[in-house]
């Protein structure tokens, strides 16, 4: 199945000059969604994971079924103030400002093998911050996997030597 055919291009969204890659058609097609999860699982199966860490919010859509497929747990990384209980925070810089991510303090066990999952790798800043947050929480981040990568934005460069996989690439 060609998953790229299930991604809709929407020009000038959210602003002029941006080509938005919409995953809604992929999510609407149960066969395409199942195939996406299967392919993501195949990129991550060799890492013998104990936890999938999904990034808010579209990463959640793939993280939960992926954790089931790989028979491992799921942890959520969210923006500040969205998780109940005690959290661990990580502040990071954006191109024009800063942001904060959080994970629940008991979400990862010390040394637990984890992979970061999200729908999109663009500049890599959010994934790099999520990886740093997971390490701060005690996890061993061994891989990252994405449905889409925007290669022109060179996000892999921000991920250092973290093995990263994308199912679909756009320039």
N, C-alpha and C positions, 0 to 999 in steps of 0.2 A: 504494500500500500504506500502510495506517495503522500506522506503527511503534509508536504509543502502545498499540495493542492487544497488542503483544508484550512489554510491560513489566508485570511482576507487582508488585502492592503487598503488602508484608508489614508489618502493623501491629506496633508495639511491638518493633522490632528496630533496632539492637542493645540498645535499652532502652525502657522504657515511654514512650509519648508520641511516639516517632519512627515515621514512615511510611517504610519502606525501599523504594526503587524498584529492583527486581531485574531486571537485564538478562539473566539466564540464559535465559529463553524466547526472547529475541531472538537470542542466540548459538546456540541449539539449532536455529533455523530458517534453513537456508542461504539461502533467498530473502530473508528479512528482513535477515540479516547483509549480504548482497550489496547490498541496497537502502540499508542504513545507510551503508555505505562509499561508495556512489555519491552519496548526498545530502551526506555530509561533503565529498567531493571537489568537488562543485559549489559549496559555500560557499567553498572555498579556491582553486579554479582561477584566479580573477581575480588572485590575488596573485603568480603566477609564482614559486613556491617552489623553493628548492634543497634544503630539508631539512624534514622533519616531526620535531618533538620531542615524544615521547610520555612522559607522566607515569606512573610506577609506580602500580599494576600494571595496572589495567584499561585505561588509556590505551594500553598495549602492544597490546591485542587489536584496537584500531582503527587504531593508528598504522602497523603493518606493512603491512596491505593497502592503506591509504590512500597510503602512500609509493609502493607499486607502481602504484596507479591514477594517481597524479600524476607518475610517473616522476622521483621525487626520492629522496634518501637519507633515512635514519632515524637519529635520535639518541635515546638514552634518558636520562631524568632519574630518578634513584633516590635512596632514602634513604642516609644515610652508611654507608660500609663495604660496599656491595653491588656496586660496580664495580671491575674490576681496573685496574691501571696507575695512572698519574698522573691525578688528578681536580682539578676546580675545585669549591669548596664555596660554599654560600650559606646562612647562618643566617637564620631568620625567626621572628617571634613568632606564636604561636597564642593563642587566647582565654585558655588557662590553661597557659602554658609556652612552649616554643620547639621548633623542629625544624631539621634540616639536610638540604638536597638537594645532590646532586652530579651532575656530568656529566664525562665523560672529557675531559681537557684538549685532545685533538685531534679532538673530535667535531664542532666547527663551525669553518669557515674565517672569517677576518675579513670582516665585511660580508655574510656569507651570509644570504639571505632565508629566514626560518624561521617556521613556525606551530606553536603549542602545541596538542596534541590530548589530550583526556581524555574519560572516559565521562560525568563529572558536573561541573557548575559549581554549587557551593553558596555558600559565603562568598567564594570567589575567592582566598583566602589562598595556597593551594598553587600555583594558576596564576600569580598575581602573583610569587611567589617563583621559579617556574620561568622566567618571563619575565626577571626580574632576573638569574638565573643565566645564561641564554642571552646576555644583553647582556654580562655579565662575561666570558663565553667568546668574545666577539667577534661574535656573531650579531646580525642586525637582525630583531627580532621584529615581524612585520607583521600577524599575525592569531592568533586562537584559535578552536577549534571543539570543540563538545561534543555528545554524544548527548542528554543531559538537562540542563536548567537548573531549579533550584529558585528561582523568582523571588522568593519571599518573603524569602529570605536576602540578596538584593541583592548578589550576587557581582560583577556587572558594575561596581558602584561601586568595588570594589577593583582593577579592571583599568584604571582611568583611561580614556584615549582609545584603548586597544587594540581594534581591530575584533573583535567576538566574535559567534559564531554558535552557535545551539543548534537541534537538530532537534525536540526535544520540550520543552515547558515544563509545570511544575506550580507551583501557588501554594504 
